[in-house]
């Protein structure tokens, strides 16, 4: 997971990078299963910021966007 600060409306400098999660929580809500990635340490953010994922290998990164919830 990557957190960037704001640079005039686009992602700027990386303020947090975590590629090893010690805990991932899976929750089923009806037919859907959601993954919650818990950070090892709290990360302070203020104002506009951007959160995303960084692909660090050639393995498939399976992501989906659920418009039903």
N, CA, C and O atoms as a GROMACS GRO file, in nm:
protein
  276
    1UNK      N    1   0.085  -0.116   0.000
    1UNK     CA    2   0.000   0.000   0.000
    1UNK      C    3   0.090   0.123   0.000
    1UNK      O    4   0.193   0.127   0.068
    2UNK      N    5   0.049   0.220  -0.076
    2UNK     CA    6   0.126   0.344  -0.089
    2UNK      C    7   0.034   0.462  -0.056
    2UNK      O    8  -0.082   0.464  -0.097
    3UNK      N    9   0.087   0.558   0.018
    3UNK     CA   10   0.015   0.682   0.045
    3UNK      C   11   0.101   0.796  -0.007
    3UNK      O   12   0.219   0.808   0.028
    4UNK      N   13   0.040   0.880  -0.090
    4UNK     CA   14   0.108   0.996  -0.147
    4UNK      C   15   0.045   1.123  -0.090
    4UNK      O   16  -0.074   1.124  -0.057
    5UNK      N   17   0.124   1.229  -0.079
    5UNK     CA   18   0.066   1.358  -0.046
    5UNK      C   19   0.013   1.422  -0.174
    5UNK      O   20   0.028   1.367  -0.283
    6UNK      N   21  -0.048   1.537  -0.160
    6UNK     CA   22  -0.108   1.606  -0.275
    6UNK      C   23  -0.007   1.700  -0.340
    6UNK      O   24   0.067   1.771  -0.271
    7UNK      N   25  -0.005   1.700  -0.473
    7UNK     CA   26   0.080   1.791  -0.548
    7UNK      C   27  -0.007   1.862  -0.652
    7UNK      O   28  -0.007   1.827  -0.770
    8UNK      N   29  -0.080   1.961  -0.605
    8UNK     CA   30  -0.168   2.041  -0.692
    8UNK      C   31  -0.271   1.954  -0.764
    8UNK      O   32  -0.292   1.968  -0.885
    9UNK      N   33  -0.334   1.865  -0.690
    9UNK     CA   34  -0.443   1.784  -0.745
    9UNK      C   35  -0.403   1.650  -0.803
    9UNK      O   36  -0.488   1.579  -0.856
   10UNK      N   37  -0.276   1.615  -0.794
   10UNK     CA   38  -0.229   1.483  -0.838
   10UNK      C   39  -0.137   1.426  -0.729
   10UNK      O   40  -0.085   1.501  -0.646
   11UNK      N   41  -0.117   1.293  -0.729
   11UNK     CA   42  -0.028   1.236  -0.627
   11UNK      C   43   0.112   1.298  -0.634
   11UNK      O   44   0.167   1.318  -0.742
   12UNK      N   45   0.166   1.327  -0.516
   12UNK     CA   46   0.299   1.387  -0.507
   12UNK      C   47   0.399   1.288  -0.449
   12UNK      O   48   0.416   1.178  -0.500
   13UNK      N   49   0.466   1.330  -0.342
   13UNK     CA   50   0.567   1.245  -0.279
   13UNK      C   51   0.503   1.130  -0.202
   13UNK      O   52   0.395   1.144  -0.144
   14UNK      N   53   0.572   1.017  -0.202
   14UNK     CA   54   0.527   0.902  -0.122
   14UNK      C   55   0.554   0.934   0.025
   14UNK      O   56   0.666   0.965   0.063
   15UNK      N   57   0.449   0.925   0.107
   15UNK     CA   58   0.465   0.949   0.250
   15UNK      C   59   0.464   0.819   0.329
   15UNK      O   60   0.505   0.816   0.445
   16UNK      N   61   0.416   0.711   0.267
   16UNK     CA   62   0.413   0.580   0.334
   16UNK      C   63   0.416   0.471   0.228
   16UNK      O   64   0.344   0.479   0.128
   17UNK      N   65   0.499   0.369   0.251
   17UNK     CA   66   0.506   0.253   0.161
   17UNK      C   67   0.514   0.128   0.247
   17UNK      O   68   0.603   0.116   0.330
   18UNK      N   69   0.422   0.035   0.228
   18UNK     CA   70   0.418  -0.088   0.307
   18UNK      C   71   0.387  -0.204   0.214
   18UNK      O   72   0.276  -0.211   0.161
   19UNK      N   73   0.483  -0.294   0.192
   19UNK     CA   74   0.457  -0.408   0.105
   19UNK      C   75   0.440  -0.538   0.182
   19UNK      O   76   0.411  -0.642   0.122
   20UNK      N   77   0.457  -0.535   0.313
   20UNK     CA   78   0.442  -0.655   0.395
   20UNK      C   79   0.338  -0.631   0.503
   20UNK      O   80   0.365  -0.564   0.603
   21UNK      N   81   0.221  -0.685   0.483
   21UNK     CA   82   0.116  -0.669   0.582
   21UNK      C   83   0.120  -0.786   0.678
   21UNK      O   84   0.122  -0.902   0.635
   22UNK      N   85   0.122  -0.758   0.806
   22UNK     CA   86   0.124  -0.866   0.903
   22UNK      C   87  -0.017  -0.919   0.931
   22UNK      O   88  -0.033  -1.025   0.990
   23UNK      N   89  -0.119  -0.844   0.888
   23UNK     CA   90  -0.256  -0.888   0.913
   23UNK      C   91  -0.348  -0.842   0.801
   23UNK      O   92  -0.354  -0.723   0.769
   24UNK      N   93  -0.419  -0.936   0.741
   24UNK     CA   94  -0.523  -0.906   0.644
   24UNK      C   95  -0.651  -0.970   0.694
   24UNK      O   96  -0.653  -1.089   0.725
   25UNK      N   97  -0.757  -0.893   0.702
   25UNK     CA   98  -0.885  -0.942   0.753
   25UNK      C   99  -0.981  -0.958   0.636
   25UNK      O  100  -1.002  -0.864   0.558
   26UNK      N  101  -1.039  -1.076   0.622
   26UNK     CA  102  -1.138  -1.103   0.518
   26UNK      C  103  -1.276  -1.107   0.582
   26UNK      O  104  -1.298  -1.177   0.681
   27UNK      N  105  -1.369  -1.033   0.525
   27UNK     CA  106  -1.505  -1.024   0.578
   27UNK      C  107  -1.603  -1.053   0.466
   27UNK      O  108  -1.596  -0.992   0.359
   28UNK      N  109  -1.695  -1.147   0.490
   28UNK     CA  110  -1.798  -1.177   0.391
   28UNK      C  111  -1.924  -1.101   0.428
   28UNK      O  112  -1.973  -1.110   0.540
   29UNK      N  113  -1.975  -1.027   0.331
   29UNK     CA  114  -2.101  -0.954   0.346
   29UNK      C  115  -2.191  -0.996   0.232
   29UNK      O  116  -2.177  -0.947   0.120
   30UNK      N  117  -2.285  -1.086   0.260
   30UNK     CA  118  -2.368  -1.143   0.155
   30UNK      C  119  -2.281  -1.224   0.061
   30UNK      O  120  -2.201  -1.305   0.107
   31UNK      N  121  -2.295  -1.204  -0.070
   31UNK     CA  122  -2.213  -1.281  -0.164
   31UNK      C  123  -2.072  -1.224  -0.182
   31UNK      O  124  -1.989  -1.284  -0.251
   32UNK      N  125  -2.044  -1.108  -0.121
   32UNK     CA  126  -1.916  -1.040  -0.141
   32UNK      C  127  -1.818  -1.071  -0.028
   32UNK      O  128  -1.858  -1.090   0.086
   33UNK      N  129  -1.691  -1.076  -0.063
   33UNK     CA  130  -1.585  -1.091   0.036
   33UNK      C  131  -1.492  -0.971   0.021
   33UNK      O  132  -1.441  -0.944  -0.088
   34UNK      N  133  -1.471  -0.900   0.131
   34UNK     CA  134  -1.386  -0.782   0.131
   34UNK      C  135  -1.258  -0.809   0.207
   34UNK      O  136  -1.259  -0.881   0.307
   35UNK      N  137  -1.148  -0.752   0.161
   35UNK     CA  138  -1.018  -0.766   0.227
   35UNK      C  139  -0.985  -0.633   0.293
   35UNK      O  140  -0.986  -0.528   0.229
   36UNK      N  141  -0.955  -0.638   0.422
   36UNK     CA  142  -0.913  -0.520   0.496
   36UNK      C  143  -0.765  -0.536   0.529
   36UNK      O  144  -0.726  -0.629   0.599
   37UNK      N  145  -0.683  -0.445   0.479
   37UNK     CA  146  -0.538  -0.450   0.503
   37UNK      C  147  -0.507  -0.357   0.619
   37UNK      O  148  -0.527  -0.236   0.611
   38UNK      N  149  -0.459  -0.416   0.727
   38UNK     CA  150  -0.432  -0.342   0.849
   38UNK      C  151  -0.286  -0.298   0.848
   38UNK      O  152  -0.196  -0.382   0.836
   39UNK      N  153  -0.261  -0.169   0.862
   39UNK     CA  154  -0.124  -0.118   0.867
   39UNK      C  155  -0.061  -0.153   1.001
   39UNK      O  156  -0.130  -0.158   1.104
   40UNK      N  157   0.069  -0.178   1.001
   40UNK     CA  158   0.141  -0.212   1.124
   40UNK      C  159   0.150  -0.092   1.218
   40UNK      O  160   0.153  -0.109   1.340
   41UNK      N  161   0.155   0.028   1.163
   41UNK     CA  162   0.163   0.151   1.242
   41UNK      C  163   0.064   0.252   1.188
   41UNK      O  164   0.032   0.252   1.070
   42UNK      N  165   0.016   0.338   1.276
   42UNK     CA  166  -0.075   0.444   1.234
   42UNK      C  167  -0.001   0.540   1.142
   42UNK      O  168   0.117   0.569   1.161
   43UNK      N  169  -0.072   0.589   1.041
   43UNK     CA  170  -0.016   0.686   0.948
   43UNK      C  171  -0.102   0.812   0.955
   43UNK      O  172  -0.222   0.807   0.928
   44UNK      N  173  -0.041   0.925   0.991
   44UNK     CA  174  -0.113   1.051   1.000
   44UNK      C  175  -0.128   1.111   0.861
   44UNK      O  176  -0.030   1.126   0.788
   45UNK      N  177  -0.250   1.147   0.825
   45UNK     CA  178  -0.276   1.216   0.698
   45UNK      C  179  -0.366   1.335   0.726
   45UNK      O  180  -0.446   1.334   0.820
   46UNK      N  181  -0.352   1.438   0.646
   46UNK     CA  182  -0.436   1.556   0.660
   46UNK      C  183  -0.454   1.616   0.521
   46UNK      O  184  -0.370   1.600   0.432
   47UNK      N  185  -0.565   1.685   0.504
   47UNK     CA  186  -0.591   1.746   0.374
   47UNK      C  187  -0.616   1.641   0.268
   47UNK      O  188  -0.676   1.538   0.296
   48UNK      N  189  -0.570   1.666   0.148
   48UNK     CA  190  -0.588   1.573   0.037
   48UNK      C  191  -0.471   1.477   0.033
   48UNK      O  192  -0.355   1.518   0.043
   49UNK      N  193  -0.501   1.350   0.019
   49UNK     CA  194  -0.399   1.247   0.007
   49UNK      C  195  -0.451   1.137  -0.083
   49UNK      O  196  -0.572   1.130  -0.109
   50UNK      N  197  -0.364   1.052  -0.131
   50UNK     CA  198  -0.399   0.946  -0.225
   50UNK      C  199  -0.349   0.813  -0.169
   50UNK      O  200  -0.237   0.804  -0.118
   51UNK      N  201  -0.432   0.710  -0.181
   51UNK     CA  202  -0.397   0.576  -0.135
   51UNK      C  203  -0.407   0.482  -0.254
   51UNK      O  204  -0.504   0.487  -0.330
   52UNK      N  205  -0.308   0.396  -0.270
   52UNK     CA  206  -0.310   0.302  -0.380
   52UNK      C  207  -0.222   0.182  -0.351
   52UNK      O  208  -0.170   0.168  -0.240
   53UNK      N  209  -0.208   0.098  -0.449
   53UNK     CA  210  -0.126  -0.022  -0.437
   53UNK      C  211  -0.011  -0.013  -0.535
   53UNK      O  212  -0.023   0.048  -0.642
   54UNK      N  213   0.099  -0.074  -0.499
   54UNK     CA  214   0.216  -0.080  -0.585
   54UNK      C  215   0.244  -0.226  -0.618
   54UNK      O  216   0.260  -0.308  -0.528
   55UNK      N  217   0.250  -0.257  -0.745
   55UNK     CA  218   0.279  -0.394  -0.787
   55UNK      C  219   0.430  -0.414  -0.786
   55UNK      O  220   0.502  -0.348  -0.862
   56UNK      N  221   0.478  -0.504  -0.699
   56UNK     CA  222   0.622  -0.522  -0.681
   56UNK      C  223   0.675  -0.650  -0.744
   56UNK      O  224   0.792  -0.683  -0.728
   57UNK      N  225   0.589  -0.722  -0.816
   57UNK     CA  226   0.634  -0.843  -0.886
   57UNK      C  227   0.552  -0.859  -1.013
   57UNK      O  228   0.460  -0.781  -1.039
   58UNK      N  229   0.586  -0.962  -1.092
   58UNK     CA  230   0.513  -0.986  -1.216
   58UNK      C  231   0.388  -1.070  -1.195
   58UNK      O  232   0.312  -1.093  -1.290
   59UNK      N  233   0.364  -1.116  -1.072
   59UNK     CA  234   0.242  -1.193  -1.044
   59UNK      C  235   0.120  -1.104  -1.066
   59UNK      O  236   0.125  -0.983  -1.047
   60UNK      N  237   0.010  -1.167  -1.107
   60UNK     CA  238  -0.113  -1.094  -1.133
   60UNK      C  239  -0.162  -1.024  -1.006
   60UNK      O  240  -0.166  -1.085  -0.899
   61UNK      N  241  -0.199  -0.899  -1.019
   61UNK     CA  242  -0.254  -0.822  -0.909
   61UNK      C  243  -0.404  -0.813  -0.933
   61UNK      O  244  -0.450  -0.730  -1.011
   62UNK      N  245  -0.481  -0.898  -0.865
   62UNK     CA  246  -0.625  -0.908  -0.887
   62UNK      C  247  -0.699  -0.805  -0.802
   62UNK      O  248  -0.703  -0.815  -0.680
   63UNK      N  249  -0.756  -0.705  -0.868
   63UNK     CA  250  -0.832  -0.601  -0.802
   63UNK      C  251  -0.966  -0.589  -0.869
   63UNK      O  252  -0.982  -0.620  -0.987
   64UNK      N  253  -1.063  -0.545  -0.792
   64UNK     CA  254  -1.195  -0.522  -0.848
   64UNK      C  255  -1.257  -0.395  -0.790
   64UNK      O  256  -1.221  -0.351  -0.681
   65UNK      N  257  -1.348  -0.340  -0.863
   65UNK     CA  258  -1.421  -0.222  -0.818
   65UNK      C  259  -1.568  -0.262  -0.806
   65UNK      O  260  -1.632  -0.291  -0.907
   66UNK      N  261  -1.619  -0.262  -0.684
   66UNK     CA  262  -1.755  -0.307  -0.658
   66UNK      C  263  -1.849  -0.189  -0.655
   66UNK      O  264  -1.846  -0.110  -0.560
   67UNK      N  265  -1.931  -0.175  -0.757
   67UNK     CA  266  -2.026  -0.063  -0.763
   67UNK      C  267  -2.158  -0.098  -0.696
   67UNK      O  268  -2.249  -0.016  -0.696
   68UNK      N  269  -2.170  -0.218  -0.639
   68UNK     CA  270  -2.296  -0.262  -0.581
   68UNK      C  271  -2.313  -0.222  -0.436
   68UNK      O  272  -2.423  -0.233  -0.382
   69UNK      N  273  -2.207  -0.175  -0.372
   69UNK     CA  274  -2.219  -0.143  -0.229
   69UNK      C  275  -2.193   0.002  -0.203
   69UNK      O  276  -2.199   0.046  -0.088
   0.00000   0.00000   0.00000
